[in-house]
Amino acid sequence: MTDTESTAGTDTIDSGVTSHLEPALSETLDARDAAAFVHVGPHHDPDVRYCCPSVERGLAAVAFDGETWLLETEPDGSGHPAERLGATLADRIEMGPILTPARLPHDAALYLEQAGFELASTDVIARTRATKASRERERIGAAQRAAAAGVRRAASLLADATVADGRLVADGEVVTPGRLRKAIDREIVSGGAFPAGNTVVNPDPGHHPSTIDNADGALRPGEPIVLETAPRGPEGYYGGLVRTLVVDSDGGRERRAHVGVTQSFRSAASMLTADIESVAAVEADLEAEVRAFGFEDADAVQTQVAGVGLEPDERPRAGDDEIEPGAVIRLESAVHVADGEWLRIAELLVKGEVGERATYLPAPSRSLEPTALYKE
């Protein structure tokens, strides 16, 4: 007997996306003349969470036969969940191909084959996850609000900072990358989300923390301070936000870079309002807009576009992946402004349905001035 057996669309296995997911699965099953779709993985596997977020621990084996969801979990029975699910499917449906993700665990594949099924791979889950149902967008929005609160908290600390001996000081203590990171993370938790280890200050352009070994080094006026965070909400969906702040900026190159980056986000939103575009095309547009402000060196500008959802970086992310209506994507533009210093800004954008504008999720001001974020 399965742990869960439910008719399509019922609350037993309902991640808030069944109306989005089930038609895609049914269409794929019909087109491939397949008997069912099956996936097996740990509870934290994004595809498992997408199909069945109620699984809280251990392995899960989930199936959909076009009408009914079936679920077997590790804690509630003896043997491997895939073995039990294979036996249940063999009793319920005609023998025929079963579709699975290409990365199905080897032992799970063996159990399904031993039950008499031929396996074939499909990317239907990845394709469906690339666009988001309304409830998914709400969950991403909640995570983004927590990210915004964290960044605003860091901005308030910087706005109150004074300069002593060439260092930023707030409340009598030196302002360091580690101090800002902790302030951001505390605010994210207060907002009902989890930092998930994704908060870094002054990350390098490869998106790795460049301050991991000098978290206690004092930050200085006039230098760009990059704040990056991608919190995870309680239902597993991520946000993604990057801001660059400068205390006592003297203008110059970072101001010009900021104007170019800001313009690149306007251009990308217009581009994605007008048509369906590939990831590579949007990245190229972001870069071209920034370079138009005089940043001509080959390594002076970096851009990145990728989907956001149950992972902070997911499909669409390959260059030829198209950004379809309903997609939520993270766009980033980064400009090298001095030796070891980058100006980086990242936003989340929702690609609207046909005829709708592409819109950015609410986020703090893109200004370089800490007070502009703090006083919103």
C-alpha positions as CSV (number, residue, x, y, z in Angstrom):
1,M,0.0,0.0,0.0
2,T,1.4,3.4,-0.9
3,D,2.0,6.0,1.8
4,T,0.0,8.4,-0.3
5,E,-2.4,7.8,-3.1
6,S,-4.3,10.8,-4.4
7,T,-6.3,11.9,-7.4
8,A,-4.7,14.5,-9.5
9,G,-5.1,18.0,-8.1
10,T,-6.1,17.0,-4.5
11,D,-4.4,18.4,-1.4
12,T,-2.6,15.2,-0.5
13,I,0.3,15.8,-3.0
14,D,-0.3,19.5,-3.8
15,S,2.7,21.8,-3.9
16,G,0.6,24.7,-5.1
17,V,1.7,23.9,-8.6
18,T,-0.3,20.9,-9.6
19,S,-2.4,22.9,-12.1
20,H,0.9,23.9,-13.7
21,L,2.7,20.5,-13.4
22,E,0.0,17.9,-14.2
23,P,-0.9,19.1,-17.7
24,A,2.8,19.0,-18.7
25,L,3.2,15.5,-17.3
26,S,0.0,14.2,-18.9
27,E,1.0,15.7,-22.3
28,T,4.5,14.2,-22.1
29,L,3.1,10.8,-21.1
30,D,0.7,10.8,-24.1
31,A,3.3,12.0,-26.5
32,R,5.8,9.3,-25.4
33,D,3.1,6.6,-25.0
34,A,4.4,6.1,-21.5
35,A,2.6,4.5,-18.5
36,A,3.8,6.9,-15.8
37,F,6.4,9.4,-14.6
38,V,8.6,8.4,-11.7
39,H,11.2,10.3,-9.7
40,V,13.2,9.1,-6.7
41,G,15.5,11.1,-4.5
42,P,16.1,12.6,-1.0
43,H,13.6,14.9,0.5
44,H,15.8,18.0,-0.2
45,D,16.0,17.1,-4.0
46,P,14.4,20.1,-5.8
47,D,12.4,17.9,-8.1
48,V,11.1,15.8,-5.2
49,R,10.1,19.0,-3.4
50,Y,8.4,20.3,-6.6
51,C,6.3,17.1,-6.9
52,C,5.8,16.5,-3.2
53,P,6.9,19.1,-0.7
54,S,5.3,17.2,2.2
55,V,8.3,14.8,2.4
56,E,10.4,16.0,5.3
57,R,13.1,13.4,5.6
58,G,14.7,10.4,3.9
59,L,14.2,9.1,0.4
60,A,11.0,9.5,-1.5
61,A,9.7,7.7,-4.6
62,V,6.9,9.6,-6.4
63,A,4.9,8.7,-9.5
64,F,2.1,10.2,-11.6
65,D,0.2,8.0,-14.1
66,G,-1.9,10.8,-15.7
67,E,-4.6,10.6,-13.1
68,T,-3.2,9.6,-9.7
69,W,-0.1,10.5,-7.6
70,L,1.6,7.7,-5.7
71,L,4.2,8.2,-3.0
72,E,6.5,5.9,-1.1
73,T,8.8,7.2,1.6
74,E,11.7,5.7,3.5
75,P,10.7,6.2,7.1
76,D,7.3,4.5,6.8
77,G,8.1,1.1,5.4
78,S,10.6,-1.6,4.9
79,G,12.8,-1.8,1.8
80,H,13.7,0.8,-0.7
81,P,10.8,3.3,-1.6
82,A,11.5,2.6,-5.3
83,E,11.1,-1.1,-4.8
84,R,7.7,-0.6,-3.1
85,L,6.6,1.9,-5.7
86,G,7.6,-0.4,-8.6
87,A,5.5,-3.2,-7.1
88,T,2.5,-0.9,-6.7
89,L,2.8,0.4,-10.2
90,A,3.0,-3.2,-11.6
91,D,-0.3,-4.0,-9.9
92,R,-2.0,-0.8,-11.1
93,I,-1.0,0.0,-14.6
94,E,-0.2,-1.8,-17.9
95,M,3.4,-2.5,-18.5
96,G,5.0,0.2,-20.6
97,P,7.7,2.7,-20.6
98,I,8.2,4.8,-17.4
99,L,9.6,8.2,-17.8
100,T,12.2,9.5,-15.3
101,P,14.7,12.3,-15.0
102,A,18.1,11.4,-16.5
103,R,19.7,11.6,-13.1
104,L,17.5,8.9,-11.5
105,P,19.7,7.1,-8.9
106,H,21.1,3.8,-10.2
107,D,19.6,1.6,-7.4
108,A,16.2,3.1,-8.0
109,A,16.4,2.4,-11.7
110,L,17.3,-1.2,-10.9
111,Y,14.2,-1.7,-8.7
112,L,11.9,-0.2,-11.3
113,E,13.4,-2.5,-14.0
114,Q,13.1,-5.5,-11.7
115,A,9.4,-4.7,-11.5
116,G,9.2,-5.1,-15.2
117,F,9.3,-1.6,-16.5
118,E,11.4,-0.1,-19.3
119,L,12.9,3.3,-18.4
120,A,13.3,6.4,-20.6
121,S,14.5,9.8,-19.7
122,T,12.6,13.1,-19.8
123,D,13.3,16.7,-18.8
124,V,9.6,17.5,-18.3
125,I,10.1,18.5,-14.6
126,A,13.1,20.8,-15.4
127,R,11.1,22.3,-18.3
128,T,8.0,22.9,-16.1
129,R,10.0,24.3,-13.3
130,A,11.5,26.9,-15.6
131,T,8.2,28.8,-15.4
132,K,6.4,29.5,-12.2
133,A,2.8,29.1,-11.0
134,S,1.3,32.1,-9.1
135,R,1.8,30.4,-5.8
136,E,5.5,29.8,-6.6
137,R,5.9,33.5,-7.5
138,E,4.3,34.4,-4.2
139,R,6.9,32.2,-2.3
140,I,9.8,33.7,-4.3
141,G,8.4,37.2,-3.5
142,A,8.3,36.4,0.2
143,A,12.0,35.2,0.1
144,Q,12.9,38.4,-1.8
145,R,11.2,40.6,0.8
146,A,13.4,38.9,3.5
147,A,16.4,39.6,1.3
148,A,15.4,43.2,0.9
149,A,15.0,43.6,4.7
150,G,18.5,42.2,5.3
151,V,20.1,44.5,2.8
152,R,18.3,47.5,4.2
153,R,19.5,46.6,7.7
154,A,23.1,46.6,6.4
155,A,22.5,49.9,4.7
156,S,21.2,51.4,7.9
157,L,24.4,50.4,9.7
158,L,26.5,52.0,7.0
159,A,24.3,55.1,6.9
160,D,25.1,55.6,10.6
161,A,28.8,54.9,10.2
162,T,31.5,57.6,10.8
163,V,35.1,57.6,9.7
164,A,37.9,57.1,12.3
165,D,41.5,56.6,11.2
166,G,40.4,55.8,7.7
167,R,37.9,53.1,8.8
168,L,34.1,52.9,9.1
169,V,32.9,52.8,12.6
170,A,29.3,52.4,13.9
171,D,28.1,52.3,17.5
172,G,31.7,52.5,18.6
173,E,32.8,49.4,16.7
174,V,34.6,48.9,13.4
175,V,32.3,48.0,10.5
176,T,33.6,44.7,9.0
177,P,32.3,42.3,6.3
178,G,31.5,39.8,9.0
179,R,29.5,42.3,11.0
180,L,27.4,43.3,7.9
181,R,26.8,39.6,7.0
182,K,25.5,38.9,10.5
183,A,23.3,41.9,10.5
184,I,21.8,40.8,7.1
185,D,21.3,37.3,8.3
186,R,19.6,38.3,11.5
187,E,17.1,40.4,9.6
188,I,16.4,37.6,7.1
189,V,15.6,35.3,10.0
190,S,13.3,37.9,11.5
191,G,11.6,38.1,8.2
192,G,10.7,34.4,8.3
193,A,13.4,33.1,5.9
194,F,16.7,31.3,6.2
195,P,20.1,32.8,5.1
196,A,21.1,29.3,3.8
197,G,24.7,30.3,3.8
198,N,24.2,32.5,0.8
199,T,25.0,35.9,2.3
200,V,28.4,37.3,1.5
201,V,29.9,40.8,1.6
202,N,32.3,41.9,-1.2
203,P,32.0,38.7,-3.1
204,D,34.4,38.4,-6.1
205,P,33.0,38.4,-9.6
206,G,33.0,34.6,-9.6
207,H,30.3,34.8,-6.9
208,H,32.6,33.4,-4.2
209,P,33.2,35.3,-0.9
210,S,36.4,37.2,-1.3
211,T,36.1,38.2,2.4
212,I,36.0,34.7,3.8
213,D,39.6,35.1,5.2
214,N,39.3,38.7,6.2
215,A,35.8,39.0,7.6
216,D,37.1,41.1,10.5
217,G,39.0,43.5,8.2
218,A,37.7,47.1,8.5
219,L,35.7,48.5,5.6
220,R,36.7,51.9,4.4
221,P,35.0,55.0,3.0
222,G,35.0,55.6,-0.7
223,E,35.3,51.9,-1.5
224,P,32.4,49.8,-3.0
225,I,30.8,47.5,-0.5
226,V,28.9,44.6,-2.3
227,L,26.1,42.9,-0.4
228,E,24.8,39.6,-1.8
229,T,22.1,37.4,-0.4
230,A,19.8,34.6,-1.6
231,P,17.6,33.5,1.3
232,R,15.4,30.5,1.3
233,G,11.8,30.7,2.4
234,P,10.1,28.2,4.6
235,E,8.6,26.4,1.6
236,G,12.0,26.0,-0.1
237,Y,11.9,28.9,-2.6
238,Y,14.8,31.3,-2.9
239,G,15.2,35.0,-3.4
240,G,18.3,36.8,-4.9
241,L,19.5,40.3,-4.4
242,V,22.8,42.2,-4.7
243,R,23.5,45.8,-3.9
244,T,26.6,47.9,-3.9
245,L,27.0,50.7,-1.4
246,V,29.7,53.4,-1.0
247,V,30.1,55.5,2.1
248,D,31.4,59.0,1.2
249,S,31.8,58.3,-2.5
250,D,33.8,60.8,-4.4
251,G,32.0,59.9,-7.7
252,G,34.2,59.0,-10.6
253,R,34.3,55.6,-12.2
254,E,31.8,53.9,-9.8
255,R,29.2,56.6,-10.5
256,R,29.5,56.0,-14.2
257,A,29.4,52.3,-13.7
258,H,26.2,52.7,-11.6
259,V,24.5,54.7,-14.4
260,G,25.4,52.0,-16.9
261,V,24.2,49.1,-14.7
262,T,20.9,50.9,-13.9
263,Q,20.3,51.5,-17.6
264,S,21.0,47.8,-18.4
265,F,18.2,46.7,-16.1
266,R,15.7,49.1,-17.8
267,S,16.8,47.7,-21.2
268,A,16.4,44.1,-20.1
269,A,12.9,44.7,-18.8
270,S,11.9,46.3,-22.1
271,M,13.5,43.5,-24.1
272,L,11.6,40.8,-22.1
273,T,8.4,42.7,-22.3
274,A,8.6,42.8,-26.1
275,D,9.3,39.1,-26.8
276,I,10.6,35.8,-25.6
277,E,14.4,35.9,-25.5
278,S,17.3,33.5,-24.8
279,V,19.5,33.8,-21.7
280,A,22.4,34.6,-23.9
281,A,20.5,37.4,-25.7
282,V,19.6,39.1,-22.4
283,E,23.1,38.7,-21.0
284,A,24.5,40.3,-24.2
285,D,22.0,43.2,-23.9
286,L,22.9,43.8,-20.3
287,E,26.6,43.9,-21.2
288,A,26.1,46.2,-24.3
289,E,24.2,48.7,-22.2
290,V,26.9,48.9,-19.6
291,R,29.7,49.1,-22.2
292,A,28.0,52.0,-23.8
293,F,29.1,54.1,-20.9
294,G,32.8,53.6,-21.7
295,F,33.7,50.3,-20.2
296,E,35.6,48.8,-23.2
297,D,38.2,46.5,-21.6
298,A,37.4,42.8,-22.3
299,D,37.2,41.9,-18.6
300,A,35.5,45.1,-17.4
301,V,31.9,43.9,-17.5
302,Q,30.3,40.6,-16.4
303,T,26.6,39.7,-16.7
304,Q,24.6,36.7,-15.6
305,V,21.0,35.6,-16.1
306,A,19.4,32.5,-14.5
307,G,16.2,31.2,-13.2
308,V,15.3,31.3,-9.5
309,G,12.9,28.9,-7.6
310,L,13.6,25.8,-5.6
311,E,17.3,26.5,-6.3
312,P,19.0,29.9,-6.3
313,D,20.3,29.1,-9.8
314,E,18.2,27.0,-12.0
315,R,16.7,26.7,-15.5
316,P,16.6,28.8,-17.7
317,R,20.4,29.2,-17.3
318,A,22.0,27.8,-20.4
319,G,22.7,30.3,-23.1
320,D,20.1,28.9,-25.5
321,D,17.4,28.4,-22.9
322,E,14.5,30.7,-23.7
323,I,12.9,32.8,-21.0
324,E,9.2,31.9,-21.3
325,P,6.2,33.8,-19.9
326,G,5.9,33.1,-16.2
327,A,9.7,32.7,-15.6
328,V,11.3,34.3,-12.6
329,I,14.9,35.2,-13.4
330,R,17.9,36.7,-11.6
331,L,19.7,39.3,-13.7
332,E,23.1,40.7,-12.6
333,S,25.4,43.3,-14.1
334,A,28.9,43.8,-12.7
335,V,31.6,46.3,-13.5
336,H,35.2,46.3,-12.6
337,V,35.8,49.8,-11.1
338,A,39.3,49.5,-9.5
339,D,41.9,46.9,-8.6
340,G,40.0,44.2,-6.8
341,E,36.8,46.3,-6.6
342,W,33.5,45.6,-8.5
343,L,30.2,47.3,-8.6
344,R,27.5,44.7,-8.7
345,I,23.7,44.8,-8.7
346,A,21.3,41.9,-9.1
347,E,17.5,41.8,-9.3
348,L,14.7,39.3,-9.7
349,L,12.4,39.9,-12.7
350,V,9.1,38.1,-13.6
351,K,8.6,37.6,-17.3
352,G,4.9,38.5,-17.8
353,E,2.4,36.6,-19.9
354,V,1.9,37.6,-23.5
355,G,0.9,41.3,-23.5
356,E,2.1,41.9,-20.0
357,R,5.1,43.9,-18.9
358,A,8.1,42.2,-17.4
359,T,8.4,43.5,-13.9
360,Y,11.0,43.5,-11.2
361,L,10.1,42.2,-7.8
362,P,10.0,44.9,-5.1
363,A,13.5,45.6,-3.8
364,P,15.5,48.4,-2.2
365,S,16.8,51.3,-4.2
366,R,19.7,50.6,-6.5
367,S,21.4,53.8,-5.3
368,L,25.0,53.7,-4.1
369,E,24.1,55.9,-1.1
370,P,23.3,53.8,2.1
371,T,20.8,56.4,3.2
372,A,18.7,56.0,0.0
373,L,18.0,52.4,1.0
374,Y,17.7,53.0,4.7
375,K,15.1,55.8,4.4
376,E,12.8,54.1,1.9
